[in-house]
Amino acid sequence: LLLVSFDSTLKSNLSVGLPLDLLFLEKDSFKVGLNRRIAQDDPYYRTISDGWSNALKAAFASLPDFPG
């Protein structure tokens, strides 16, 4: 869900861009649980971005025409 949200922001706001630096802290501590940089060529990010884009296109295409 995090990358879907970031992907939507990247596509709608030109002042936001890759790479994304992610840092997660473990619950109730300051210990780093995950530290990762997401670049344009990251395979997992590409899968999420492409899949979300295709799902939005399919949802839009399935909407009925406006009556009138």
PQR file of N, CA, C, O and H, with PARSE charges and radii, in Angstrom:
ATOM      1  N   LEU A   1       0.822  -1.190   0.000 -0.4000 1.5000
ATOM      2  CA  LEU A   1       0.000   0.000   0.000 -0.0000 2.0000
ATOM      3  C   LEU A   1       0.869   1.257   0.000  0.5500 1.7000
ATOM      4  O   LEU A   1       0.530   2.258  -0.632 -0.5500 1.4000
ATOM      5  N   LEU A   2       1.979   1.194   0.708 -0.4000 1.5000
ATOM      6  CA  LEU A   2       2.883   2.341   0.777 -0.0000 2.0000
ATOM      7  C   LEU A   2       3.377   2.734  -0.610  0.5500 1.7000
ATOM      8  O   LEU A   2       3.345   3.911  -0.968 -0.5500 1.4000
ATOM      9  H   LEU A   2       2.254   0.381   1.222  0.4000 1.0000
ATOM     10  N   LEU A   3       3.831   1.763  -1.388 -0.4000 1.5000
ATOM     11  CA  LEU A   3       4.360   2.084  -2.717 -0.0000 2.0000
ATOM     12  C   LEU A   3       3.263   2.516  -3.679  0.5500 1.7000
ATOM     13  O   LEU A   3       3.527   3.310  -4.581 -0.5500 1.4000
ATOM     14  H   LEU A   3       3.857   0.807  -1.097  0.4000 1.0000
ATOM     15  N   VAL A   4       2.052   2.025  -3.518 -0.4000 1.5000
ATOM     16  CA  VAL A   4       0.933   2.485  -4.350 -0.0000 2.0000
ATOM     17  C   VAL A   4       0.688   3.968  -4.092  0.5500 1.7000
ATOM     18  O   VAL A   4       0.495   4.745  -5.027 -0.5500 1.4000
ATOM     19  H   VAL A   4       1.837   1.379  -2.785  0.4000 1.0000
ATOM     20  N   SER A   5       0.698   4.352  -2.830 -0.4000 1.5000
ATOM     21  CA  SER A   5       0.491   5.752  -2.471 -0.0000 2.0000
ATOM     22  C   SER A   5       1.620   6.628  -3.005  0.5500 1.7000
ATOM     23  O   SER A   5       1.366   7.689  -3.575 -0.5500 1.4000
ATOM     24  H   SER A   5       0.855   3.721  -2.070  0.4000 1.0000
ATOM     25  N   PHE A   6       2.861   6.190  -2.825 -0.4000 1.5000
ATOM     26  CA  PHE A   6       3.996   6.947  -3.351 -0.0000 2.0000
ATOM     27  C   PHE A   6       3.928   7.052  -4.870  0.5500 1.7000
ATOM     28  O   PHE A   6       4.209   8.111  -5.432 -0.5500 1.4000
ATOM     29  H   PHE A   6       3.067   5.328  -2.363  0.4000 1.0000
ATOM     30  N   ASP A   7       3.559   5.969  -5.532 -0.4000 1.5000
ATOM     31  CA  ASP A   7       3.485   5.974  -6.994 -0.0000 2.0000
ATOM     32  C   ASP A   7       2.456   6.987  -7.480  0.5500 1.7000
ATOM     33  O   ASP A   7       2.705   7.712  -8.443 -0.5500 1.4000
ATOM     34  H   ASP A   7       3.331   5.110  -5.075  0.4000 1.0000
ATOM     35  N   SER A   8       1.310   7.041  -6.824 -0.4000 1.5000
ATOM     36  CA  SER A   8       0.284   8.021  -7.195 -0.0000 2.0000
ATOM     37  C   SER A   8       0.787   9.442  -6.990  0.5500 1.7000
ATOM     38  O   SER A   8       0.528  10.321  -7.812 -0.5500 1.4000
ATOM     39  H   SER A   8       1.108   6.452  -6.041  0.4000 1.0000
ATOM     40  N   THR A   9       1.503   9.668  -5.898 -0.4000 1.5000
ATOM     41  CA  THR A   9       2.067  10.995  -5.633 -0.0000 2.0000
ATOM     42  C   THR A   9       3.101  11.364  -6.683  0.5500 1.7000
ATOM     43  O   THR A   9       3.117  12.496  -7.166 -0.5500 1.4000
ATOM     44  H   THR A   9       1.713   8.954  -5.230  0.4000 1.0000
ATOM     45  N   LEU A  10       3.961  10.422  -7.039 -0.4000 1.5000
ATOM     46  CA  LEU A  10       4.985  10.677  -8.058 -0.0000 2.0000
ATOM     47  C   LEU A  10       4.364  11.075  -9.391  0.5500 1.7000
ATOM     48  O   LEU A  10       4.890  11.940 -10.093 -0.5500 1.4000
ATOM     49  H   LEU A  10       3.948   9.503  -6.647  0.4000 1.0000
ATOM     50  N   LYS A  11       3.248  10.447  -9.738 -0.4000 1.5000
ATOM     51  CA  LYS A  11       2.611  10.716 -11.029 -0.0000 2.0000
ATOM     52  C   LYS A  11       1.794  12.005 -11.030  0.5500 1.7000
ATOM     53  O   LYS A  11       1.554  12.588 -12.087 -0.5500 1.4000
ATOM     54  H   LYS A  11       2.821   9.745  -9.169  0.4000 1.0000
ATOM     55  N   SER A  12       1.365  12.451  -9.847 -0.4000 1.5000
ATOM     56  CA  SER A  12       0.499  13.632  -9.794 -0.0000 2.0000
ATOM     57  C   SER A  12       1.208  14.898  -9.324  0.5500 1.7000
ATOM     58  O   SER A  12       0.641  15.987  -9.416 -0.5500 1.4000
ATOM     59  H   SER A  12       1.559  11.977  -8.988  0.4000 1.0000
ATOM     60  N   ASN A  13       2.422  14.779  -8.829 -0.4000 1.5000
ATOM     61  CA  ASN A  13       3.136  15.937  -8.301 -0.0000 2.0000
ATOM     62  C   ASN A  13       4.558  15.949  -8.855  0.5500 1.7000
ATOM     63  O   ASN A  13       5.399  15.158  -8.428 -0.5500 1.4000
ATOM     64  H   ASN A  13       2.883  13.894  -8.755  0.4000 1.0000
ATOM     65  N   LEU A  14       4.823  16.831  -9.792 -0.4000 1.5000
ATOM     66  CA  LEU A  14       6.128  16.861 -10.456 -0.0000 2.0000
ATOM     67  C   LEU A  14       7.272  17.262  -9.539  0.5500 1.7000
ATOM     68  O   LEU A  14       8.434  17.075  -9.899 -0.5500 1.4000
ATOM     69  H   LEU A  14       4.140  17.474 -10.139  0.4000 1.0000
ATOM     70  N   SER A  15       6.977  17.809  -8.365 -0.4000 1.5000
ATOM     71  CA  SER A  15       8.049  18.184  -7.440 -0.0000 2.0000
ATOM     72  C   SER A  15       8.532  16.996  -6.604  0.5500 1.7000
ATOM     73  O   SER A  15       9.489  17.124  -5.841 -0.5500 1.4000
ATOM     74  H   SER A  15       6.033  17.961  -8.072  0.4000 1.0000
ATOM     75  N   VAL A  16       7.872  15.841  -6.747 -0.4000 1.5000
ATOM     76  CA  VAL A  16       8.264  14.620  -6.042 -0.0000 2.0000
ATOM     77  C   VAL A  16       8.864  13.670  -7.064  0.5500 1.7000
ATOM     78  O   VAL A  16       8.310  13.494  -8.149 -0.5500 1.4000
ATOM     79  H   VAL A  16       7.094  15.737  -7.367  0.4000 1.0000
ATOM     80  N   GLY A  17       9.991  13.058  -6.725 -0.4000 1.5000
ATOM     81  CA  GLY A  17      10.622  12.153  -7.681 -0.0000 2.0000
ATOM     82  C   GLY A  17      11.420  11.057  -7.005  0.5500 1.7000
ATOM     83  O   GLY A  17      11.669  11.084  -5.800 -0.5500 1.4000
ATOM     84  H   GLY A  17      10.441  13.202  -5.844  0.4000 1.0000
ATOM     85  N   LEU A  18      11.805  10.107  -7.809 -0.4000 1.5000
ATOM     86  CA  LEU A  18      12.647   9.014  -7.347 -0.0000 2.0000
ATOM     87  C   LEU A  18      14.087   9.502  -7.251  0.5500 1.7000
ATOM     88  O   LEU A  18      14.450  10.459  -7.936 -0.5500 1.4000
ATOM     89  H   LEU A  18      11.603  10.085  -8.788  0.4000 1.0000
ATOM     90  N   PRO A  19      14.903   8.885  -6.439 -0.5600 1.5000
ATOM     91  CA  PRO A  19      14.622   7.699  -5.624  0.2800 2.0000
ATOM     92  C   PRO A  19      13.843   8.049  -4.363  0.5500 1.7000
ATOM     93  O   PRO A  19      13.818   9.193  -3.911 -0.5500 1.4000
ATOM     94  N   LEU A  20      13.208   7.014  -3.813 -0.4000 1.5000
ATOM     95  CA  LEU A  20      12.534   7.120  -2.522 -0.0000 2.0000
ATOM     96  C   LEU A  20      13.418   6.439  -1.483  0.5500 1.7000
ATOM     97  O   LEU A  20      13.875   5.316  -1.697 -0.5500 1.4000
ATOM     98  H   LEU A  20      13.229   6.084  -4.180  0.4000 1.0000
ATOM     99  N   ASP A  21      13.653   7.092  -0.391 -0.4000 1.5000
ATOM    100  CA  ASP A  21      14.410   6.499   0.711 -0.0000 2.0000
ATOM    101  C   ASP A  21      13.436   6.107   1.809  0.5500 1.7000
ATOM    102  O   ASP A  21      12.737   6.955   2.366 -0.5500 1.4000
ATOM    103  H   ASP A  21      13.281   8.004  -0.217  0.4000 1.0000
ATOM    104  N   LEU A  22      13.395   4.817   2.114 -0.4000 1.5000
ATOM    105  CA  LEU A  22      12.487   4.296   3.136 -0.0000 2.0000
ATOM    106  C   LEU A  22      13.288   3.878   4.360  0.5500 1.7000
ATOM    107  O   LEU A  22      14.318   3.216   4.239 -0.5500 1.4000
ATOM    108  H   LEU A  22      13.962   4.129   1.662  0.4000 1.0000
ATOM    109  N   LEU A  23      12.817   4.263   5.530 -0.4000 1.5000
ATOM    110  CA  LEU A  23      13.432   3.840   6.776 -0.0000 2.0000
ATOM    111  C   LEU A  23      12.308   3.535   7.756  0.5500 1.7000
ATOM    112  O   LEU A  23      11.506   4.409   8.085 -0.5500 1.4000
ATOM    113  H   LEU A  23      11.980   4.801   5.629  0.4000 1.0000
ATOM    114  N   PHE A  24      12.257   2.315   8.211 -0.4000 1.5000
ATOM    115  CA  PHE A  24      11.248   1.889   9.175 -0.0000 2.0000
ATOM    116  C   PHE A  24      11.931   1.590  10.497  0.5500 1.7000
ATOM    117  O   PHE A  24      12.963   0.920  10.535 -0.5500 1.4000
ATOM    118  H   PHE A  24      12.909   1.605   7.943  0.4000 1.0000
ATOM    119  N   LEU A  25      11.356   2.086  11.571 -0.4000 1.5000
ATOM    120  CA  LEU A  25      11.855   1.796  12.908 -0.0000 2.0000
ATOM    121  C   LEU A  25      11.012   0.690  13.521  0.5500 1.7000
ATOM    122  O   LEU A  25       9.804   0.616  13.299 -0.5500 1.4000
ATOM    123  H   LEU A  25      10.518   2.630  11.540  0.4000 1.0000
ATOM    124  N   GLU A  26      11.670  -0.174  14.300 -0.4000 1.5000
ATOM    125  CA  GLU A  26      10.938  -1.223  14.989 -0.0000 2.0000
ATOM    126  C   GLU A  26      10.049  -0.602  16.059  0.5500 1.7000
ATOM    127  O   GLU A  26      10.375   0.438  16.632 -0.5500 1.4000
ATOM    128  H   GLU A  26      12.651  -0.114  14.480  0.4000 1.0000
ATOM    129  N   LYS A  27       8.936  -1.250  16.313 -0.4000 1.5000
ATOM    130  CA  LYS A  27       7.949  -0.744  17.272 -0.0000 2.0000
ATOM    131  C   LYS A  27       8.584  -0.500  18.639  0.5500 1.7000
ATOM    132  O   LYS A  27       9.344  -1.326  19.144 -0.5500 1.4000
ATOM    133  H   LYS A  27       8.671  -2.094  15.847  0.4000 1.0000
ATOM    134  N   ASP A  28       8.259   0.645  19.222 -0.4000 1.5000
ATOM    135  CA  ASP A  28       8.697   1.020  20.569 -0.0000 2.0000
ATOM    136  C   ASP A  28      10.213   1.093  20.725  0.5500 1.7000
ATOM    137  O   ASP A  28      10.736   0.867  21.817 -0.5500 1.4000
ATOM    138  H   ASP A  28       7.642   1.316  18.811  0.4000 1.0000
ATOM    139  N   SER A  29      10.920   1.406  19.640 -0.4000 1.5000
ATOM    140  CA  SER A  29      12.377   1.553  19.733 -0.0000 2.0000
ATOM    141  C   SER A  29      12.853   2.468  18.615  0.5500 1.7000
ATOM    142  O   SER A  29      12.086   2.871  17.740 -0.5500 1.4000
ATOM    143  H   SER A  29      10.494   1.589  18.753  0.4000 1.0000
ATOM    144  N   PHE A  30      14.115   2.775  18.671 -0.4000 1.5000
ATOM    145  CA  PHE A  30      14.732   3.540  17.589 -0.0000 2.0000
ATOM    146  C   PHE A  30      15.631   2.637  16.746  0.5500 1.7000
ATOM    147  O   PHE A  30      16.501   3.124  16.024 -0.5500 1.4000
ATOM    148  H   PHE A  30      14.737   2.447  19.381  0.4000 1.0000
ATOM    149  N   LYS A  31      15.425   1.336  16.837 -0.4000 1.5000
ATOM    150  CA  LYS A  31      16.214   0.382  16.070 -0.0000 2.0000
ATOM    151  C   LYS A  31      15.667   0.315  14.644  0.5500 1.7000
ATOM    152  O   LYS A  31      14.464   0.162  14.432 -0.5500 1.4000
ATOM    153  H   LYS A  31      14.718   0.941  17.424  0.4000 1.0000
ATOM    154  N   VAL A  32      16.573   0.432  13.675 -0.4000 1.5000
ATOM    155  CA  VAL A  32      16.171   0.392  12.269 -0.0000 2.0000
ATOM    156  C   VAL A  32      15.774  -1.031  11.897  0.5500 1.7000
ATOM    157  O   VAL A  32      16.552  -1.972  12.053 -0.5500 1.4000
ATOM    158  H   VAL A  32      17.550   0.556  13.848  0.4000 1.0000
ATOM    159  N   GLY A  33      14.542  -1.167  11.400 -0.4000 1.5000
ATOM    160  CA  GLY A  33      14.056  -2.465  10.952 -0.0000 2.0000
ATOM    161  C   GLY A  33      14.267  -2.661   9.462  0.5500 1.7000
ATOM    162  O   GLY A  33      14.524  -3.775   9.004 -0.5500 1.4000
ATOM    163  H   GLY A  33      13.910  -0.402  11.273  0.4000 1.0000
ATOM    164  N   LEU A  34      14.155  -1.571   8.703 -0.4000 1.5000
ATOM    165  CA  LEU A  34      14.339  -1.634   7.254 -0.0000 2.0000
ATOM    166  C   LEU A  34      14.856  -0.287   6.783  0.5500 1.7000
ATOM    167  O   LEU A  34      14.355   0.764   7.182 -0.5500 1.4000
ATOM    168  H   LEU A  34      13.946  -0.667   9.075  0.4000 1.0000
ATOM    169  N   ASN A  35      15.854  -0.336   5.938 -0.4000 1.5000
ATOM    170  CA  ASN A  35      16.407   0.870   5.331 -0.0000 2.0000
ATOM    171  C   ASN A  35      16.646   0.536   3.863  0.5500 1.7000
ATOM    172  O   ASN A  35      17.496  -0.293   3.539 -0.5500 1.4000
ATOM    173  H   ASN A  35      16.261  -1.190   5.614  0.4000 1.0000
ATOM    174  N   ARG A  36      15.894   1.183   2.981 -0.4000 1.5000
ATOM    175  CA  ARG A  36      15.962   0.797   1.563 -0.0000 2.0000
ATOM    176  C   ARG A  36      15.751   2.006   0.671  0.5500 1.7000
ATOM    177  O   ARG A  36      14.965   2.898   0.989 -0.5500 1.4000
ATOM    178  H   ARG A  36      15.203   1.856   3.244  0.4000 1.0000
ATOM    179  N   ARG A  37      16.452   2.027  -0.439 -0.4000 1.5000
ATOM    180  CA  ARG A  37      16.274   3.052  -1.460 -0.0000 2.0000
ATOM    181  C   ARG A  37      15.547   2.415  -2.640  0.5500 1.7000
ATOM    182  O   ARG A  37      15.958   1.368  -3.141 -0.5500 1.4000
ATOM    183  H   ARG A  37      17.091   1.302  -0.698  0.4000 1.0000
ATOM    184  N   ILE A  38      14.460   3.057  -3.082 -0.4000 1.5000
ATOM    185  CA  ILE A  38      13.679   2.591  -4.224 -0.0000 2.0000
ATOM    186  C   ILE A  38      14.024   3.483  -5.412  0.5500 1.7000
ATOM    187  O   ILE A  38      13.743   4.681  -5.405 -0.5500 1.4000
ATOM    188  H   ILE A  38      14.126   3.907  -2.675  0.4000 1.0000
ATOM    189  N   ALA A  39      14.630   2.890  -6.423 -0.4000 1.5000
ATOM    190  CA  ALA A  39      15.004   3.613  -7.639 -0.0000 2.0000
ATOM    191  C   ALA A  39      14.045   3.242  -8.768  0.5500 1.7000
ATOM    192  O   ALA A  39      13.262   2.300  -8.650 -0.5500 1.4000
ATOM    193  H   ALA A  39      14.858   1.917  -6.429  0.4000 1.0000
ATOM    194  N   GLN A  40      14.118   3.992  -9.855 -0.4000 1.5000
ATOM    195  CA  GLN A  40      13.236   3.784 -11.013 -0.0000 2.0000
ATOM    196  C   GLN A  40      13.304   2.351 -11.544  0.5500 1.7000
ATOM    197  O   GLN A  40      12.299   1.809 -12.004 -0.5500 1.4000
ATOM    198  H   GLN A  40      14.754   4.758  -9.951  0.4000 1.0000
ATOM    199  N   ASP A  41      14.481   1.742 -11.480 -0.4000 1.5000
ATOM    200  CA  ASP A  41      14.661   0.406 -12.053 -0.0000 2.0000
ATOM    201  C   ASP A  41      14.447  -0.718 -11.032  0.5500 1.7000
ATOM    202  O   ASP A  41      14.747  -1.875 -11.328 -0.5500 1.4000
ATOM    203  H   ASP A  41      15.298   2.182 -11.106  0.4000 1.0000
ATOM    204  N   ASP A  42      13.940  -0.405  -9.851 -0.4000 1.5000
ATOM    205  CA  ASP A  42      13.686  -1.423  -8.838 -0.0000 2.0000
ATOM    206  C   ASP A  42      12.580  -2.360  -9.331  0.5500 1.7000
ATOM    207  O   ASP A  42      11.474  -1.902  -9.618 -0.5500 1.4000
ATOM    208  H   ASP A  42      13.696   0.534  -9.610  0.4000 1.0000
ATOM    209  N   PRO A  43      12.862  -3.670  -9.435 -0.5600 1.5000
ATOM    210  CA  PRO A  43      11.876  -4.599 -10.004  0.2800 2.0000
ATOM    211  C   PRO A  43      10.554  -4.645  -9.222  0.5500 1.7000
ATOM    212  O   PRO A  43       9.484  -4.705  -9.829 -0.5500 1.4000
ATOM    213  N   TYR A  44      10.616  -4.617  -7.910 -0.4000 1.5000
ATOM    214  CA  TYR A  44       9.383  -4.667  -7.116 -0.0000 2.0000
ATOM    215  C   TYR A  44       8.573  -3.394  -7.322  0.5500 1.7000
ATOM    216  O   TYR A  44       7.356  -3.456  -7.497 -0.5500 1.4000
ATOM    217  H   TYR A  44      11.485  -4.568  -7.418  0.4000 1.0000
ATOM    218  N   TYR A  45       9.232  -2.245  -7.304 -0.4000 1.5000
ATOM    219  CA  TYR A  45       8.536  -0.980  -7.539 -0.0000 2.0000
ATOM    220  C   TYR A  45       7.906  -0.970  -8.932  0.5500 1.7000
ATOM    221  O   TYR A  45       6.766  -0.529  -9.080 -0.5500 1.4000
ATOM    222  H   TYR A  45      10.221  -2.194  -7.163  0.4000 1.0000
ATOM    223  N   ARG A  46       8.612  -1.441  -9.945 -0.4000 1.5000
ATOM    224  CA  ARG A  46       8.074  -1.472 -11.316 -0.0000 2.0000
ATOM    225  C   ARG A  46       6.819  -2.345 -11.364  0.5500 1.7000
ATOM    226  O   ARG A  46       5.836  -1.982 -12.009 -0.5500 1.4000
ATOM    227  H   ARG A  46       9.537  -1.800  -9.825  0.4000 1.0000
ATOM    228  N   THR A  47       6.851  -3.489 -10.685 -0.4000 1.5000
ATOM    229  CA  THR A  47       5.693  -4.383 -10.658 -0.0000 2.0000
ATOM    230  C   THR A  47       4.491  -3.692 -10.025  0.5500 1.7000
ATOM    231  O   THR A  47       3.382  -3.762 -10.554 -0.5500 1.4000
ATOM    232  H   THR A  47       7.650  -3.784 -10.161  0.4000 1.0000
ATOM    233  N   ILE A  48       4.710  -3.024  -8.890 -0.4000 1.5000
ATOM    234  CA  ILE A  48       3.628  -2.307  -8.209 -0.0000 2.0000
ATOM    235  C   ILE A  48       3.112  -1.168  -9.088  0.5500 1.7000
ATOM    236  O   ILE A  48       1.903  -1.025  -9.271 -0.5500 1.4000
ATOM    237  H   ILE A  48       5.611  -2.967  -8.461  0.4000 1.0000
ATOM    238  N   SER A  49       4.016  -0.366  -9.629 -0.4000 1.5000
ATOM    239  CA  SER A  49       3.641   0.796 -10.436 -0.0000 2.0000
ATOM    240  C   SER A  49       2.870   0.384 -11.688  0.5500 1.7000
ATOM    241  O   SER A  49       1.823   0.955 -11.995 -0.5500 1.4000
ATOM    242  H   SER A  49       4.998  -0.482  -9.480  0.4000 1.0000
ATOM    243  N   ASP A  50       3.386  -0.597 -12.398 -0.4000 1.5000
ATOM    244  CA  ASP A  50       2.717  -1.057 -13.620 -0.0000 2.0000
ATOM    245  C   ASP A  50       1.369  -1.703 -13.307  0.5500 1.7000
ATOM    246  O   ASP A  50       0.386  -1.462 -14.008 -0.5500 1.4000
ATOM    247  H   ASP A  50       4.237  -1.061 -12.148  0.4000 1.0000
ATOM    248  N   GLY A  51       1.321  -2.521 -12.258 -0.4000 1.5000
ATOM    249  CA  GLY A  51       0.073  -3.180 -11.880 -0.0000 2.0000
ATOM    250  C   GLY A  51      -0.994  -2.184 -11.461  0.5500 1.7000
ATOM    251  O   GLY A  51      -2.159  -2.326 -11.833 -0.5500 1.4000
ATOM    252  H   GLY A  51       2.120  -2.717 -11.689  0.4000 1.0000
ATOM    253  N   TRP A  52      -0.607  -1.180 -10.690 -0.4000 1.5000
ATOM    254  CA  TRP A  52      -1.562  -0.160 -10.248 -0.0000 2.0000
ATOM    255  C   TRP A  52      -2.054   0.657 -11.434  0.5500 1.7000
ATOM    256  O   TRP A  52      -3.242   0.965 -11.530 -0.5500 1.4000
ATOM    257  H   TRP A  52       0.340  -1.064 -10.387  0.4000 1.0000
ATOM    258  N   SER A  53      -1.150   1.005 -12.328 -0.4000 1.5000
ATOM    259  CA  SER A  53      -1.527   1.767 -13.521 -0.0000 2.0000
ATOM    260  C   SER A  53      -2.522   0.981 -14.375  0.5500 1.7000
ATOM    261  O   SER A  53      -3.525   1.531 -14.832 -0.5500 1.4000
ATOM    262  H   SER A  53      -0.185   0.755 -12.249  0.4000 1.0000
ATOM    263  N   ASN A  54      -2.245  -0.296 -14.586 -0.4000 1.5000
ATOM    264  CA  ASN A  54      -3.145  -1.135 -15.382 -0.0000 2.0000
ATOM    265  C   ASN A  54      -4.506  -1.299 -14.701  0.5500 1.7000
ATOM    266  O   ASN A  54      -5.539  -1.292 -15.370 -0.5500 1.4000
ATOM    267  H   ASN A  54      -1.430  -0.743 -14.215  0.4000 1.0000
ATOM    268  N   ALA A  55      -4.509  -1.447 -13.376 -0.4000 1.5000
ATOM    269  CA  ALA A  55      -5.772  -1.590 -12.643 -0.0000 2.0000
ATOM    270  C   ALA A  55      -6.611  -0.315 -12.739  0.5500 1.7000
ATOM    271  O   ALA A  55      -7.830  -0.392 -12.897 -0.5500 1.4000
ATOM    272  H   ALA A  55      -3.670  -1.453 -12.832  0.4000 1.0000
ATOM    273  N   LEU A  56      -5.976   0.854 -12.646 -0.4000 1.5000
ATOM    274  CA  LEU A  56      -6.710   2.115 -12.777 -0.0000 2.0000
ATOM    275  C   LEU A  56      -7.291   2.279 -14.178  0.5500 1.7000
ATOM    276  O   LEU A  56      -8.427   2.726 -14.334 -0.5500 1.4000
ATOM    277  H   LEU A  56      -4.986   0.916 -12.518  0.4000 1.0000
ATOM    278  N   LYS A  57      -6.513   1.917 -15.195 -0.4000 1.5000
ATOM    279  CA  LYS A  57      -7.005   2.010 -16.575 -0.0000 2.0000
ATOM    280  C   LYS A  57      -8.201   1.086 -16.779  0.5500 1.7000
ATOM    281  O   LYS A  57      -9.188   1.472 -17.407 -0.5500 1.4000
ATOM    282  H   LYS A  57      -5.590   1.554 -15.068  0.4000 1.0000
ATOM    283  N   ALA A  58      -8.114  -0.134 -16.247 -0.4000 1.5000
ATOM    284  CA  ALA A  58      -9.214  -1.090 -16.388 -0.0000 2.0000
ATOM    285  C   ALA A  58     -10.462  -0.599 -15.648  0.5500 1.7000
ATOM    286  O   ALA A  58     -11.576  -0.717 -16.159 -0.5500 1.4000
ATOM    287  H   ALA A  58      -7.313  -0.447 -15.737  0.4000 1.0000
ATOM    288  N   ALA A  59     -10.273  -0.053 -14.456 -0.4000 1.5000
ATOM    289  CA  ALA A  59     -11.414   0.472 -13.696 -0.0000 2.0000
ATOM    290  C   ALA A  59     -12.064   1.634 -14.437  0.5500 1.7000
ATOM    291  O   ALA A  59     -13.291   1.709 -14.510 -0.5500 1.4000
ATOM    292  H   ALA A  59      -9.368   0.042 -14.041  0.4000 1.0000
ATOM    293  N   PHE A  60     -11.268   2.529 -14.981 -0.4000 1.5000
ATOM    294  CA  PHE A  60     -11.795   3.673 -15.727 -0.0000 2.0000
ATOM    295  C   PHE A  60     -12.553   3.206 -16.971  0.5500 1.7000
ATOM    296  O   PHE A  60     -13.627   3.720 -17.282 -0.5500 1.4000
ATOM    297  H   PHE A  60     -10.272   2.468 -14.921  0.4000 1.0000
ATOM    298  N   ALA A  61     -11.981   2.226 -17.679 -0.4000 1.5000
ATOM    299  CA  ALA A  61     -12.613   1.723 -18.901 -0.0000 2.0000
ATOM    300  C   ALA A  61     -13.938   1.017 -18.612  0.5500 1.7000
ATOM    301  O   ALA A  61     -14.808   0.953 -19.480 -0.5500 1.4000
ATOM    302  H   ALA A  61     -11.108   1.809 -17.427  0.4000 1.0000
ATOM    303  N   SER A  62     -14.093   0.489 -17.400 -0.4000 1.5000
ATOM    304  CA  SER A  62     -15.319  -0.249 -17.073 -0.0000 2.0000
ATOM    305  C   SER A  62     -16.448   0.654 -16.570  0.5500 1.7000
ATOM    306  O   SER A  62     -17.565   0.179 -16.366 -0.5500 1.4000
ATOM    307  H   SER A  62     -13.386   0.541 -16.695  0.4000 1.0000
ATOM    308  N   LEU A  63     -16.179   1.930 -16.369 -0.4000 1.5000
ATOM    309  CA  LEU A  63     -17.231   2.839 -15.909 -0.0000 2.0000
ATOM    310  C   LEU A  63     -18.265   3.063 -17.013  0.5500 1.7000
ATOM    311  O   LEU A  63     -17.912   3.155 -18.188 -0.5500 1.4000
ATOM    312  H   LEU A  63     -15.272   2.316 -16.534  0.4000 1.0000
ATOM    313  N   PRO A  64     -19.530   3.149 -16.636 -0.5600 1.5000
ATOM    314  CA  PRO A  64     -20.553   3.404 -17.654  0.2800 2.0000
ATOM    315  C   PRO A  64     -20.454   4.846 -18.153  0.5500 1.7000
ATOM    316  O   PRO A  64     -19.979   5.737 -17.450 -0.5500 1.4000
ATOM    317  N   ASP A  65     -20.915   5.044 -19.380 -0.4000 1.5000
ATOM    318  CA  ASP A  65     -20.958   6.396 -19.938 -0.0000 2.0000
ATOM    319  C   ASP A  65     -21.937   7.244 -19.138  0.5500 1.7000
ATOM    320  O   ASP A  65     -22.906   6.737 -18.573 -0.5500 1.4000
ATOM    321  H   ASP A  65     -21.302   4.320 -19.951  0.4000 1.0000
ATOM    322  N   PHE A  66     -21.667   8.532 -19.101 -0.4000 1.5000
ATOM    323  CA  PHE A  66     -22.559   9.467 -18.415 -0.0000 2.0000
ATOM    324  C   PHE A  66     -23.859   9.558 -19.207  0.5500 1.7000
ATOM    325  O   PHE A  66     -23.828   9.774 -20.419 -0.5500 1.4000
ATOM    326  H   PHE A  66     -20.879   8.944 -19.559  0.4000 1.0000
ATOM    327  N   PRO A  67     -24.998   9.397 -18.543 -0.5600 1.5000
ATOM    328  CA  PRO A  67     -26.264   9.434 -19.283  0.2800 2.0000
ATOM    329  C   PRO A  67     -26.567  10.843 -19.798  0.5500 1.7000
ATOM    330  O   PRO A  67     -26.275  11.848 -19.150 -0.5500 1.4000
ATOM    331  N   GLY A  68     -27.157  10.868 -20.973 -0.4000 1.5000
ATOM    332  CA  GLY A  68     -27.578  12.163 -21.485 -0.0000 2.0000
ATOM    333  C   GLY A  68     -27.290  12.412 -22.873  0.5500 1.7000
ATOM    334  O   GLY A  68     -27.611  13.482 -23.388 -0.5500 1.4000
ATOM    335  H   GLY A  68     -27.395  10.052 -21.499  0.4000 1.0000
TER
END
